[in-house]
Amino acid sequence: MSVPSIASFGAKTTSVLKATASAEKIRAVAYSMIAFVDKTSFSAMRTLFYEIMRKREIRPVGFWSWATFGFSIAICSGLLVYGDEIEYAVESVPAAPSIASLGRGIQSLQQASSGSDAN
């Protein structure tokens, strides 16, 4: 019977702490990027709305002003609705190899159990 050494326990703990720190950094970066894009799209939407309202008195508003305004609304509302989900997805990227390995292990177990049922 082998007893795990303190060094191996420390190495495992260190890798877990590094992964946790990495996930926290990724979460912080994803949050700040989403907040920046959200703020920028809201600012663009507001600016374009005022520009459209000002120009409509002088001459007809062009297609690109309306299209940009619509895209700004779509981006802003999409980030408000799906911002947390985007953060969670980005946060899980470092764990993707482990998740894939777990899925392959489960698939192997299912194949082994269905093979043993046939006998």
Secondary structure, DSSP 8 states (H G I E B T S, - for coil): -----HHHHHHHHHHHHHHHHHHHHHHHHHHHHHHHHHHHHHHHHHHHHHHHHHHTTTS---HHHHHHHHHHHHHHHHHHHHHHHHHHHHHTGGGHHHHHHHHHHHHHHHHHHHHHHH-
